[in-house]
Amino acid sequence: MDFLSSSKWSRLFVFVWVIVQHIQHSHAELPGTWELLVPDAGISSMHTSVTRFNTVLLLDRTNIGPSRKMLPKGRCRFDKDDPILKRDCYAHSAVLDLQTNRIRPLMILTDTWCSSGQFLPDGTLLQTGGDLDGVKKIRKFSPCEANGLCDWVELQDVELVHGRWYATNQILPDGTVIVVGGKGSNTVEYYPPRKGAVFFPFLADVEDNQMDNLYPYVHLLPNSDLFIFANNKAVLYDHETNKIIKNYPPLDGGPRNYPSAGSSAMLALEGDFSTAVIVICGGAQYGAFIERSTDTPAHGSCGRIIATSDEPGWEMEDMPFGRIMGDMVMLPTGEVLIINGAQAGTQGFEMASNPCLFPLLYRPDQPHGLRFMTLNPGTVPRLYHSTANLLPDGRVLIAGSNPHYFYKFNAEFPTELRIEAFSPEYLSPDRANIRPVIEEIPETVRYGEAFNVFVSVPLPVVGILEVNLGNPPFSTHSFSQGQRLVKLTVTPSVPDESGRYRVGCTAPPNGAVAPPGYYMAFVVNQGVPSVARWVHLVG
């Protein structure tokens, strides 16, 4: 008898069909949309940053063999020690023009594999370390207009005191940059250089037999101290005296830093700027890296702590999915997008499986247990060496994913050259009539300065128009170095005779709340951000 002739099997078949249709339909209804920006960027971006000229800097590593993007004719890198290409005429860095989606190749000379970076107050990207001939190198990229010819400059008159491979950079209130850690470097140092490097025993104390202290999470608190997290522990660090002020309670849930692949973000600073909250999510189970286990399930736990509290403690919460290598991106609204990564394995070459295609929205103001919203899934696996960056128009740029030592396209998870953008729900067409447009804003503001922003909105404004400053971080290895969102103190918007709204704003009070540099200024109306305008915050 045909099994479908049985009413029992017929009902089961119908039930399964309904479930499948429901899943497919429900995916279509999940918030957010995806678009392909660049089908073939030529390089897989391991490190990504957005510049004040609305371009995106893409950076891989040099000793990786041929990329799919050539340098301009006559420009080649010569390295007798490169095991693959002694004469390398391929690009390993590039700049993306967000207006045209065109890619211009850049020339990098020394190895930037697993390096670190941070924008300086003048908008120049300071880029440090790497491997081999790049391990002590300091580089700069001074961005230019999209049709310009700016390129990498590798400093010859100064170098790092210690080699920095898997280190973290953070700009400080006075505009200097601290460089923290790195493989075999349990020290901190500064740029511009101070007197040598300073031993930082915390990093040595938390190191285990699979490291777990690399790419430490470093957050500048609004009181000027640094929250530094590695493995499962954190300290409060005074960068002026180079002393540990406080030890925080350990975070349950296993190791969180490289190679165990969690992520971290500091929530938006607001109000009187006295409170800073840190969130750390995901990670691999201890031992997955040592055992090269690709199918060990990832953790889904998140810890949240008030880093400025006199008696701090971790509040625990679970994501809908276990996740390693997820990127936590601060959105202009103060919510956090968690995107990219896998549900099993660990960081490292070809050491993860089960891509996590569903982004999550973390809503910090919701009650405990209700903070995560699952969003519309992508279709492109983004595993080891992928990045995510907020763009000035409110979208999030997704690039990279190369879980192989060289470029490898014939694989289950190939080297990924496509660049995508994810649009959160606030960019949906049904919200276009409440999306604000910045008509006028100062190009430069000083700390504590009062200034006006003029805004137009299709529909009448109901409630407060927020003005929020987001900086451009350096995204690599599931952590956005220096990432920050500051919600300015504003007065209620006032309409003028032309139909525009005037919003009175007060700039951040000092460099501890918002270090000097260029920020994307967003006006947010009922949870919908404008296209940002770049503002230079100066002392």
N, C-alpha and C positions, 0 to 999 in steps of 0.2 A: 504494500500500500504506500502511495506517495505520502511523504511525511507532512506535506501541507494539507492533505485531505483530512488530517486529524484536527479537530477543532482546537485541541490543546496547543498543537504546534502553530496553528494559524494565529491564535491569539498571541502566542509568544512572538511570532514574526512581526505582527502588527505592533506589539508593544515596543520591540527593539527599533522598528522603523520610526515610530513616533519619538522615541528618545533621541535617535540620531538627528531627526529633523529639528527637534527642540534644541539640541546642542548647536547645530549649524545656525539655526535662526537666532539663538541667544548670543552667539558670537557676533552676529551682524548688529545686534542691539547694544553691545557693550560700548562704553564711551571711548572716543578717540578715533583718529584716522591715520593711515599710513600713506606715504608717497615716496616714490623712487626719485631721488634728485639727480644722482650721477650713476649711470649703469656700470661704468668702469673708471675709477679714479686713477688707476695705474699703480697706486701704492695702497697698502693696508695700514691705516693709521693706528699706531700703538699709543700715540700721545696726540691730543687734540686741544686747540684753544681758539676762541673767537676773538677777533681784534676789533678795535674801535672804528675801523674802516669797513665794518660789515663784511669782512673776509674771515675765512677759517684756515688756521694753520694746521697742516697735517704732517705728522712726523713718525717715521718708522725707525729702523736701525740700518747701519751701513753694511755690515758684513753678512748680508742676507742673500747675496747673489743677485741675479737679474730681477728687477721689478718689471712692471708692464708700462713704465713711463720713462722715456729717454730725457736726458739733460739736453739743453740746447747744443747744437753742433759745435764741436771744438772744446766743450767743457767736460772734462773727465776727472775722476778722482784716482790718484795713483797711490797704492799701498802695497808694498812688497810683502807685508805680513798677512794680507787678506788671503785666506785659504781658497777662496772661490774666484775672485776677480782682482787681479793685480792692477788692471786698468779698467776702471768701473765708470761707464758712461751712462748709467741708469740713475734716475732720480730716486731718492729715499725720503724726500720731503717735498711738500707742495703747498700751494695756497689756493683755496677755493673761493671764487667770487660768488657770493650769495645772490647777486642780481641776475647773473647769466648762467650760473652753475658750471662755469669754465674752470679748468684746472691749469695752473702755471707751475712748472717744476722749479724746485729750489735745490741748491747745492749744499749738502752737509758733508764735512770732511772727516770728522772723527765719530767713533761709534757711540750712538745715543741709546743703545739697548737698555731699556728699563731705567730711564733717567728721570729727572725731576725738573720742575719749572715754576715760575711765578712772574706775573707782570710787575714791573717797577712803576713808581709814581708817574713817570713820563710816558707810560704806555708801551715801553720796550719790554719784550719778554726776555727774562733772564732764565737761561736753560743750563742745567748743571749735570755733570757726571755721565754715567753710562758704563760701558765695559771696555776692556782692552785699552786702545789708545785714547779713549774718551773718558776714562774713569775719573780723571782729575780735571777734566776740561770745563771751562766756563765759556758759554756761547751767548750771543745776543741776537735777537731778531727785532728790528725796529720796523713795525708795520707801515704800510703806505697805502695810497689809494689803489683800487683794484687794477687800474691800468699801469701802475708803477712797476719798478724793477727791484724793489727791496729784496734782500737775500740774507742768509745767515752770515754772521761775523763770529769767528772763533778767536777769543782773546789770546794774545801772545805774551802779554806782560804780567799776567796774573793767572794762577791756577788754584784749585782747591787744595787745602792742606792734606786732607785724607781722600782716598778714593771713595766715590759715592755711587754705588750701584744699588738700586731699590731704596733710594732716600726720599724724603719728603721736604718740600719747601713751603714756607709761610711768610708772607710779608708782615712786618711789624709796624707799630704805630708811627715810627719815625721814617718809614719807607725803606729801611734796611730789610734784608731777607735772611731768615735763619734756615739752615740746611741741617736736617735731623736724620742721623742714622745712615743706614746702608749696610750692605753685606760686609761683615768684618769691621765695621766702623761704628763702634759704640760711643760716638762723640757727636757734638754739634759744632757748627762753625757758621760764619756770617759773611754776607756780601752787602756793601763793601767790607773787605776783610778786617777783622779785629786782630788781636794778638793770638794767632794760632787757633787750634781747635780745643774744645773743652770736653773732658771726659764726662760721659753721661751714663753712670752705672746702671740706671733703670733698664736700658736696652739690653745690657748683658744679663741682668737678673731675670728678665722675662724670656730670654732665648731658650728654646727647647731643642730636642735633637732633630727637628725638622724646621728649625729657625722660628717662624711665626712672629718675628719681631721686625720684619721688613716692611717698607712703605708704612711706617707708623701713621696713625691718624692724628693730625696736628690741627688744633683749632685755636685761634686767637680769641680770647674771651674779652668782653667789654671792660673788664677791670685791668686789661693789659697783660695778664698772665696767660700762659699757654696750657691748654688741656692736651696732654699727649697720651695716646692709648696704643698699646702694643700687646699682642697675644690675647690676654683676657684681663689686663690690668691697666690702670691709668694713674697719672700723677698730674699735679698742678705745678708748673715750672715757671720760675721767675727768670726771664731771659736777660734781665739787667744785672742780676747777681749770679746767674747760672746756678741756682739752687732749687731743689725740690721743696715746695712749700707744704704739700699735702699728698697723701696717698689715698686714692679712692677705693671703695670696696671692689673686689673682683666681680667681673661680669660672668654669670653662669652661661653655659651653652657651648663651651669649647673655645678653641682659638679663633680669632677673627681676622688677623692680618695675614699678609703674604707668608706662606702659600695657601693659607686657609680661607682667603677669598671672601670675607665679608665686605661691608661698606659702612660709611659713616657720613653724617651731615649734622651741622649745627643749625637748629631751627632759626627762623627769622628773629632778629633783634628788634624790639619795639618798646613803646611806653617810655619809661625813664632809662631804659637800656641797662638796667642793673642785673638782669637775669639772662642767663644763657643755658639753653637746653640742648643736649647732645643725644642723637639717636644712632645706634649701631645695629645693623641688621644682617642676618644670614651668616654663612660660614660653613666650612667643611668639617667633617668629623676628624678629630685628631687621629693620625696614623694613615689617613688616605694618601697623603703625599709620599710618605715613606714606602708604603706598599704599592704605590702607583695604581691605586684602585680607582677605576673610572666609574664604578657603579655603586660606590658607597653613598647613601642618601645624604643630601645637604641638610643643614639645620634651617629651620624657618623662624627661629626666635629673634626678637628684637629687644634690645635694652634701651631705656630712656632715662636720662639722669639730668637733674638740675646741677650743672657743673659749678654754679656760683653759690650753691646752698652751703650753709654752715654744717649741715648734717646730710650730705648727699647719699642717695640710695638709688638702686636701679629698679625701675618699674618694667616688668617683663610683659611681652605681648607676642603673639605668633602671627606670622604672615600666612596667607592662604596657601603658599607654596614654600617648600624648602628651596633655598637659592644660594648659589655661590656666584661670584663675579657679577653681581648686580651693581649697576651704577645708581647712586642716589643724587638726583638733580633737583635743586631748589627752583621751584617755579615762581613766577612773579607774584602769585597770590599768597605765598607762604606755605603752600602744600609741597609735598615731596614726591617726585616721580621716581619709582624704582623700576629699572628697565635693564635688559640684557641678562646674560648669565645662563647657568645650567642648574639642574636639580640633583645632579650626582657628580661625584668626583672631587677634583681639587684644581687649583691653579697649576700650571706647568704644561709642557708640550704634550698634547694628545692624552690628557689626563682627566677629561670631563666627558659626560654624556648627558642625554636627556635634556636638550635645550629648554630653557624656560622662556617661552615665547609670549607669555602674558605679562604686560606691564602692570604695576600696581600704583595706585594713588594713595599716599599716606596723608591723612587729614588730621593734623595735630590737635585741632580744636574739638574734635569729636570725642565722645566718651570712650574710655578704655574698652576694648573689645569691638569697637565699631569704626576704627580709624582706617582700615584698609578697604579699598575698592578695587576690584579686578577690572582691567581695561581691555580694550580690543587687541587681540593677539597679532603679532607680526608673523611673517612667514620665513624670515631669514635668520638662521641661528647666529647668535652673537656670543661667542665663547671667549676664550683667552685672547687678550690683547684687543678688546673692543672698547669703544668709548661712547660717551653721551654728553652733549653740551647744549645748554639753553641758548637759543638764538634771539636776536633783538625783536623778532616778530612774534615771539611766544612759542614757536615750535621748538622741538628738541632734535638736534642733529645726531644721528646714529652712524658711526663709522667703525671700520676695523673688524677684527676677529681673524686672527691667524694662530691657530693652535699647533702650528708646525714650525720646525727649526728654520726651514726655508719656505719659499712660496710653493704651495702644493695644491693643485686644483682638482686632481683626481683622488678624492678622499670623501669619507662620509661627511666630514665637516671641513670643507675646503677653505683655503685662504680667501678671504672675502674682500672684494674690491668695490662693491656697491656701497653707495652712501644714501641713506634714507632720512626722512624727517617724520617724526611722530607729532601729530597735533592733538593736544589735550582737548577735552570736551569744551573748554571755554572758547575755542575757535570754531565751534560748530555754527553753521549758517543761521540757525534760529536765535543766536545771540548777537548777530552782527549789529542789530539796531541798538544795542546798549554798549557796543564797543567804543571806548573813548579814543579820540585822536588828539595828540599833543600838538597844539598850534604854536605855542611859544614857551620856551624854557631857557634859562641861562646856560651858556656853554661851560661856564666855570663858576663854582661856588666855593666859599670858604667855610671852615668849621664854625658852626653856630650862627651862620648868616641866615637872615630871613629873606625869602624870595618868593616870587609868584610863578605859578604855572597856569597857562591858559589852555583850556581844553574845550573841544566840541564833542557832542554826543547826539546821535540821531533822535533818540527819545529823551524826554525830560529826566533829569537826574533825580533819583530817589535815594537818600542816604548820603554817606560820606564817600567822597572820591579819595582813594588812597594814592600816595606817591611813594613808590618803593624802589630802592636802589639795589641792583644786583650786579656783582662784579663778574668778570670773566675768569673762571678758574683754569687750572691746568689739569686736564682729565687724563688719567692713565691708571691701569690696573685697578679698576673699580673704585677709585677714590678721586674726587675733584679737589686738588690741592688749592687751598686758599678760598674755597667757595663761601659766599656770604650774601645774605639778603638783609637789608636794613629798611624798616618801615618808618618813614619820616613822620614827625609830628606835623599835623595839618589842621587848618581851620576849615569849617564847612564851606563848600563851594558856593560862590556868589555869581549869578548870571549877570552879564553886562548887556548893553543895548544891542550888541551884534549877535546875541544868542550864544556867545561863548561863556564858559564858566571860569572864574578865577579861583584858584586854590592857593591859599597862603601856606607856605612850607617853611620849616626850620631845618637847616642842614644838620647832619650829625655833629655832636659836640666836640669830638676829638678823634684822633687816629686809632684809639683802641676800639671804638665803636665801628669805625669805618676807616681803614688805612688809606693814605692818599693814593689817588690813581683815577682811572677812568671807570665809570659805572654806567650800566644801562638803567636809565630812569624810566620806569613804567608807571602809568596812571592806571589804577584798577577800579572798575565800576561794577559793583555787584558780582565780584568774582571774575570779571572779564578784563584782561589787560590790554592796554594800547600797544601799538608798536613802540618800542623804546627809542628814546633819544639819548645819545651819549653825553654824559656830564663829567667834567673834570673836577674832582674834589681835591682841594689844595689847602695847605696850612696857612 
